[in-house]
Amino acid sequence: MKKRDQTVLLLEKYIHLFRCPICKGEMDIREKSMLCVNQHTFDVAKKGYINLYMQSSPEQYDKELFEARHRVIAGGLYQPLHEKITTVIKSHSQNKLHILDVGSGEGSHLHEILKRIDHINPQGFGIDISKDGIMTAAKYYPEAIWSVGDLAKNPFQKSSFHVLLNILSPANYEEFDRISTKDAVVIKVVPQQNYLKEIREIISSEPSNYSNDETVNKFHEHYSKTEIHRLTYKQEIDNDLRVQLWRMTPLTWNTDYDEIKDKIDKLMEVTIDLDILIGRHAED
């Protein structure tokens, strides 16, 4: 089956979860397009995604970055993270979960999580403002529904999702509250001080004072029931993934690869240092 046709079938099943990004009206499927009650129309792309974003995508987040990120994540760098998130989702009592990855990029994190909970019949959704990211996601992972869209003005109806993922991406908690069910769990992942410190040390000899404490505190302030899990480990990097690791992170945008190639070739391991934030609202 062609990817567009597969996406249309999925959208027909879950169209009730979407709303028009222009007028907020209800949506329907007409042939190979999404159409709202006020006739705003959005075509399903041949590559198997829907573009609901009204502006241009950021240029620096390009196809090369997302292909590199896909290879690094498929190579297992974040496996402990995926296992931990999977454990949290499995504790949710409901089957047929609707899971949205907000800021999904190329979709690799969502895919790795979904395949670990396939027995509870989840349906995954991914949204990102980067068209290249969503195109890459649709290329590799057609089992989920992928949308280019505004994270601050999500094209989804209220109370649509049981689980929200927000992995290394900005958050909008007002929107999170609107589109999540009352008993939803929100899982946010933020980098901590030693995250990819080996890359930072190659870029700059200055000590890093990086901190995400403000982001963590804001999460705690918003959700009445929270947990925080620190995940820190070192991972060996083989020859094939060194260049991909370099290409996948915005940390390296202002550097010339040729100037630091010798240092990258000597990179044997990297540090993953993350906070996994788990939030819920107290039941009324």
N, C-alpha and C positions, 0 to 999 in steps of 0.2 A: 504494500500500500504506500502511495506517495505521502510524503511528510505533511503536505498541506491537507490532504484528505484525512489523515490520522488526527491532525489538530482540530479540524472541523468537527469530527466525531466527538472528541473530548469536550470541545466548547459547547456542543449541543447538550451534553449531559450536565455541564456546570455553568451554563450561561446565566442562570439565576443568581450567581455569585457576583456578576459583573454589573457595573453601572457606567454610564457614559462619562468620559473625562471632561466633556464640554458642558453638558447641561445636567448631569447626574441622573438622567433618566434611565429607566429599565432597558435592558438590551435583549435582542433576539438574533438568531442566526438566519440569514437568507442566502442560500447557496453557499458561497465561499466568503461571506462578509458578515461582520457584526453590525447590526443596525439598531439604533435607539428609537424610542417613541417619537423623537423629534427629527428623525431621518438623518442624523449624523451617522456616517458610514465609515467603517474601518475594515479594510481587506485583510484576510489571512494571507500572509506571505507564502510564496512557493516553498520556502525553506522551513516552514512549520512554526511560525510564531505570529503574534499580533502586535502591531505598533499602535499604542495608545498614548504616545508622548507627543505633546504639541510643540516641542522645541527641538533644536539641534542637540545631538548627543555630544558629550565632551570628546575632543579629538585625541587627547593623550591616552585615554583608555581604548586602545586599538586592538585589531585582530591579533597582532603579534603578542601583545601582553596576555590576552586571554588564552591563546593557544599554549603559551608557556605555562600559564597557571593550570590549565587542564592537565598538562603532562606532569607537572610537579605534584599535584594533588592525587592524580591517578597512580603516581609512583609511591604513595604511602606516607608522605611527609606529615600529614595531619591525621593519620589513622587513630591515634589515641584521643584526639578531639572528637572524631566521629563516633567512637565507641562510647565516650562519656555522654554525648548528646543523645545517642540512641537509648542509653539507659534511662535518661530522663523522660523521653517520649514514651517508652514502654510502660512507664508508671502511670500514664494517662489511661483511664479506665475505658475509654470509648474506642470502638473499632471504626473503620472507614473515616479516619481522620483527614481533615483538610489542612494541609501544611503549606504555609507560605514562607518563602525565603525572600526577605525584603533586602534588596541590594545583592541579588544572587550572582551578579557577574555572569560567568560562563557556566554556572550551574553545577560545578563539580562537587561542592560541599553538599548540596541538596541531594544529588544523585547517590553519593556515598552513604548518606543517612537513610534514604528511602530503601535502598537495597538491603539494609540491615533490619528493616521493620516490615518487610513485604508481607509477612504473615498476618498483619493487622489491617491489610488492604488500605493503605493510605493513598491519597491523591495529592501529588505535589504541584505547587505553583511557584514560579519564580518571576520576579519583577526587578528591572534595573533601568536606569536612564541611558545606559550604553547600548546602542543598537548592535555594535560588534559583539558585545558580551552575550546578548540574548540570541543572536544568530549562531554563535558558537555553541551555546547551550542546546538550541534546537537541533543542531548538527549531530551532537553526540548523545543526547538524552531525550528522545522523542516521547518518552512515557509521561513526562510532566507537561504542564501548560506554561508557556513562556511568553511574557509580555514586556515590551518596552513601555515604561510608564514612569510617572512622577512619584517618587517615594513619599513626598509630602502631601500629595493629593492622589492617593491610591484609587485606581479605577475599579474598586470592589464595593459591594454592598456591606452594610453594617452586620456584625455578628456572623461573618462568613468563615472564620478560621479557628480551629482548635489549638493550633500550634503556630507561633510566629518565630522564625529564625532571623537573626540579624548578626551576621558573622563578619567582623572586621569592616563594618559599614555604618554610616550615620543612621541615627534613629529619629523618628518623629512619634512621640508617645501619644499625642492626641489622636493621630491616625491609627496607631496600634490599638488604642482603646475602642475606636469606632468599628474597626473591621474584625475584631476578635470576639469570640463568645465569652460569656460571663465566667466560665471555668477554664478559659484558655491559659496556656503556659507560654511565656515569652522567654526565649533563650537568646541572650546577647553575648557575643564574644568580642572582647577588646584586648589589644596587645598591651603587654606590660614592659617594664624597663629593659629586660634582656632579650626581647623578641628580635630575632635576626640580628643580634648584636655583632656577629661576625661580618655581616654586610655593612653595617654602620661603621665598623672599625676600618674597613677597606676604604670607605668613602671619606672619612674624616678621622684625623688623629685626636680631635678634641673629645673628651669624655662626654658620654650621652647623659643628659638629665631628663630623659623622656619619662613622662608620667601620664597615666590616664585616670588619676584619682578623681578628677572632677566629673568625668563621665560615669565612673562607678558610683559616686555619691548621688548623682542625678537619678540613676536607676533605682537606688535604694529609696530615694525620696518619693518616687512615683508609685512604686508597688508596695503594698502593705505586707506582702509575704515574699521574702527574697532569700535566696541562697547565693553564695559565691564560692566557686571552686577554682583554686589556682592550679594550672597545669603547666609544668615546666619539665622539659627534657631536651636532650641533645640527639640529633639524628645525623647519621652518616650520609654524605652526599656522593653519589657516584659521578663518573665523568659525564654521562649523558645529561644529568640534571643540573650541573653547575651553571651553565649558560642560561638554561630555562629559569632557574631560580633568580638569576640576575635580571632577566627580562620581565619577570612577573610582578615586580614590586615597584611602586612609585618612589621608593627611596632612591632609586638609581636614575631618575629622569634627568637630572642635571649633571650627569657624569659621562665621560667618554670611555666606552668599553675597551677600546684599544689601549688606552693609557693604563688600565688596571688589569689587563688580561692575565698577566703573570701572577698576580695575587689571587685572582679567581681560580686559576688552574691549581693553586695550592690549597684551595678551600676543601677541607676534608669533612667538616661537620658544621651544622648550624644549630642554634638554640631556638627552641619554641617556648615562649613564655606568655601565657594567656590567662586572662580571667574569664571564666564561664559564669555569666550572671543568669540566674533563673528567677523569674518574677511572676507573681500571680496577684490578683486582687482578692481581698477577703470576701467571702460569700456574705450576702445580705442576711 
